[in-house]
Amino acid sequence: MEPDTDPFPRNAMIDLLLESAWFSADIVLPIFFLVALGYLMRRLKLIDDHFIEKGSNIVFKVALPILIFLNVSSLHLGEVVQGKQLIYAIVCTIVGFLIVWKVAKAQQISPEKLGVFVQGAFRGNLGIIGLALCARAYDSAGVAVGSVLLGFITLLYNLLSVWALTVAQHQSAKLPWKKLFTDIIKNPLILAIVAALIFAGLQIQLPGIVKTTGHYFADLTLPLALLCVGGSVNARKLRQSSRLAIQASLYKLIWLPVTQIIIAYLIGIEGLYLGTLFLMLASPTATVSFVMAKVMGGNSELAATIVALSTLLSFFTISIAIVSLKLLGWM
């Protein structure tokens, strides 16, 4: 009888699949449960539209900018940057945005949904899910590399998202370029990132009391934003937005990251840098996309649906992707 030469016998495959599923569930499902809790609290009238509006503003203008600043300002940029990975991440983010924008325009999506759809399809949850995945996969090295991607790509995400949400509202009129520029440079998230990069570049250390106070605000970001997302999911209107939400989620979780990681491998990005790049790019739609849509006049119900749906589906897509990449020897 010939010996079994299969490098991945059935039992090993099952173990790898279960390990990857638990890896994803441990990070993704608690976030989805918070969204579900927000939905339940809205149904029980524990939160209402006023709470969601005020909570979204607190996240957008205070908590999230502080979270971003604290994460990025402490980076030692020269120690963990791989030029090829960073440049590729920037380029593929821009190209992905342009592809989704063209697709959305071709479908003649209504103005209040256009920018929301585009943002939901290309903007990932780097600061929460992406970094957590990198930490689980590669420990402190993954966090360091992922944090650099977080700093630069989040800046790009915010520039592109502000542009998309603003331009989408002025499709039938002459674009107010001066207002567009003003909105971008006054955006709290962009101001936080620019300030953080300056602090990181100059290696300015914050006093301990300032850091501690900042972390209290930063810790509000995820639970408050997710409760607002859940509270904004409208079951009666869900069916109206389901097609766009599914389409945006497929772009975010499958079409864009699969294409991006294959090209990354072909141009020579490998090992730690390939793995962290994929985990960041394959993360579900960022929670802040709902907050930005709410604050900037987009369809926040569609945004909430995309966040909830992509977060739930990412449990399956990330698990399957990790198994596939390990079988290929890419992770």
Stockholm file with secondary structure:
# STOCKHOLM 1.0

chainA/1-331         MEPDTDPFPRNAMIDLLLESAWFSADIVLPIFFLVALGYLMRRLKLIDDHFIEKGSNIVFKVALPILIFLNVSSLHLGEVVQGKQLIYAIVCTIVGFLIVWKVAKAQQISPEKLGVFVQGAFRGNLGIIGLALCARAYDSAGVAVGSVLLGFITLLYNLLSVWALTVAQHQSAKLPWKKLFTDIIKNPLILAIVAALIFAGLQIQLPGIVKTTGHYFADLTLPLALLCVGGSVNARKLRQSSRLAIQASLYKLIWLPVTQIIIAYLIGIEGLYLGTLFLMLASPTATVSFVMAKVMGGNSELAATIVALSTLLSFFTISIAIVSLKLLGWM
#=GR chainA/1-331 SS CCCCCCSSCHHHHHHHHHHHHHHHHHHHHHHHHHHHHHHHHHHTTSSCHHHHHHHHHHIIIIIHHHHHHHHHHTCCHHHHCCHHHHHHHHHHHHHHHHHHHHHHHHTTCCHHHHHHHHHHHHCBCIIIIIHHHHHHHHHHHHHHHHHHHHHHHHHHHHHHHHHHHHHHTTTTSCCCHHHHHHHHHHCHHHHHHHHHHHHHHHTCCCCHHHHHHHHHHHTTHHHHHHHHHHHHCCHHHHHHHHHHHHHHHHIIIIIHHHHHHHHHHHTTCCHHHHHHHHHHHTSCBCTHHHHHHHHHTSCHHHHHHHHHHHHHHHHHHHHHHHHHHHHHTCC
#=GC SS_cons         CCCCCCSSCHHHHHHHHHHHHHHHHHHHHHHHHHHHHHHHHHHTTSSCHHHHHHHHHHIIIIIHHHHHHHHHHTCCHHHHCCHHHHHHHHHHHHHHHHHHHHHHHHTTCCHHHHHHHHHHHHCBCIIIIIHHHHHHHHHHHHHHHHHHHHHHHHHHHHHHHHHHHHHHTTTTSCCCHHHHHHHHHHCHHHHHHHHHHHHHHHTCCCCHHHHHHHHHHHTTHHHHHHHHHHHHCCHHHHHHHHHHHHHHHHIIIIIHHHHHHHHHHHTTCCHHHHHHHHHHHTSCBCTHHHHHHHHHTSCHHHHHHHHHHHHHHHHHHHHHHHHHHHHHTCC
//
